[in-house]
Amino acid sequence: MDLARSPLARPFPDLPGIAGVTCRVANARYKDWDRADLTFVELAEGTSVAGLFTKSACASTEVEMGRKQVPASGARALIVNAGNSNAFTGYRGREAIEQIVGQVSAHLGCEPAQVFVSSTGVIGVPLPKDKACAGVEAALKSEPASWEAATHAIGTTDTFPKAATTSALVGGKTVTLVGIIKGSGMIAPDMATMLGYIFTDAAVESQFLQELLARANAETFSCITVDGDTSTSDTVLAFATGKAGGTPLASYDDDGADAFAAALTDLCRQLAQLVVRDGEGASKFIEIAVTGAASNESAHRIGLAIANSPLVKTAIAGGDANWGRIVMAVGKAGEPADRDRLSIGFGGTWAAKDGQPLPDYDEAPVAEYLKGDEVRIEIDLGLGSGRATVWTCDLTHGYIDINADYRS
């Protein structure tokens, strides 16, 4: 299935190398395509790892294993399979992953628990052990690959490779962070979304890295949605090689911890928004800013109710300034709201204030604004100080075309 590049795509950034991280790719031929679909990332000894995973009750073997592995020190490898999620595959799926872990750990001379595996693609088809074995063997022998090659290799319905970089000053040293990510459909915030991998040369203790990643996730990956559906395989892993030197960060009291936390959150935000920009069939990037809610948590839930509404998403797709649909979404969210205090705007132009349409509201400039490919919706509930921002995309016929033909 050949997919047109998203009109919201961003060019691939110039990414620096991360000391202690080496990427390799191979073609395991999990699907009938002529492209790399297996990624092997070798990590230096002593690398710390943290991770977040889907809350799906039907999670893959890879997710179940990952949940037990993090946080930890001593991660040595990451394998990512694309084209087959290996979810809902029982003992056969587990055997395939155990085989991969055994191959890689034997090659590196490390413990099996130091090898992390992710898979993405069609649900309900066991990962073919013969293809996995050959693919891993080829990857272990291949030449180092670029970040862009690795990012292409982890994709499925992605129309462009998604990556970002940031840096921070920690203990007088500049540390670098690089993130690569895949995802465009089956995207909804439920303790992480899609497959995302973050690498840094900073020295960070694993427990603190887990805390930092969880906080960053709450403001980024858990604030995006494409279609309201949570995958069986969603994973975000962060690896810190410590090759920049210095005393490992262990708490917010350490020199540079705040700067590193800010850089990590910024990186996650960039990656999260790139996923939305590649939402299946998307033509518009939508930011929903909720203020005046009873709490931040309430604002977050209201924002997601709006972002997941097919009626809101199709209205934006059609450039229809139908703010009544936003009223509907606020009202159905199950959160405190007062009709007579509610205000709604588009791109800085208020359409309704305190529960009523503005008498001088002119829809023409708003309709013109909605023709653009980036849309901001503002909601003020007038109840308290709670606020949140979430990101989504519009819903077009392209989403139907992609998902009706996904397995062919």
DAKAQUI-V200863 format. One record per backbone hydrogen bond with DSSP energy under -1.0 kcal/mol. NH is the residue of the N-H (numbers start at 1). CO is the residue of the C=O. If there is no record, write none. Layout:
{{NH:CO} {NH:CO}}
This chain:
{{9:6} {21:18} {22:42} {24:40} {26:38} {33:31} {37:26} {38:26} {39:80} {40:24} {41:78} {42:22} {43:76} {44:20} {47:44} {48:240} {49:72} {50:238} {52:236} {54:234} {60:232} {64:60} {65:61} {66:62} {67:63} {69:65} {70:66} {72:49} {74:47} {75:47} {76:114} {77:114} {78:41} {79:116} {80:39} {81:118} {82:37} {83:120} {84:120} {85:122} {93:89} {94:90} {95:91} {96:92} {97:93} {98:94} {99:95} {100:96} {101:97} {102:98} {103:99} {104:100} {105:101} {106:102} {107:103} {108:104} {109:105} {110:105} {114:111} {115:112} {116:77} {118:79} {120:81} {124:87} {132:128} {133:129} {134:130} {135:131} {136:132} {137:133} {138:134} {139:135} {140:136} {145:23} {150:146} {151:147} {152:148} {153:149} {154:150} {155:152} {164:179} {166:177} {168:175} {170:173} {173:170} {175:168} {177:166} {178:199} {179:164} {180:197} {181:162} {182:195} {195:182} {196:235} {197:180} {198:237} {199:178} {200:239} {201:176} {205:249} {209:205} {210:206} {211:207} {212:208} {213:209} {214:210} {215:211} {216:212} {217:213} {218:214} {220:217} {222:217} {223:220} {224:221} {225:391} {226:187} {227:187} {228:187} {235:194} {236:52} {237:196} {238:50} {239:198} {240:48} {241:200} {242:202} {244:201} {245:242} {249:203} {254:251} {257:254} {260:256} {261:257} {262:258} {263:259} {264:260} {265:261} {266:262} {267:263} {268:264} {269:265} {270:266} {271:267} {272:268} {273:269} {274:270} {275:271} {276:272} {277:273} {279:276} {280:184} {282:279} {285:373} {286:392} {287:375} {288:390} {289:377} {290:388} {291:379} {293:386} {299:295} {300:296} {301:297} {302:298} {303:299} {304:300} {305:301} {306:302} {307:303} {308:304} {309:306} {313:309} {314:310} {315:311} {316:312} {317:313} {318:314} {319:316} {320:315} {322:320} {323:321} {325:322} {327:323} {328:324} {329:325} {330:326} {331:327} {332:328} {341:338} {343:380} {344:352} {345:378} {346:349} {347:376} {349:346} {351:344} {352:344} {353:356} {355:342} {356:353} {358:351} {361:358} {367:363} {368:364} {369:365} {370:366} {371:368} {372:369} {375:285} {377:287} {378:345} {379:289} {380:343} {381:291} {383:292} {384:292} {386:293} {388:290} {390:288} {391:223} {392:286} {394:284} {395:313} {399:396} {401:397} {402:398} {403:399} {404:400}}
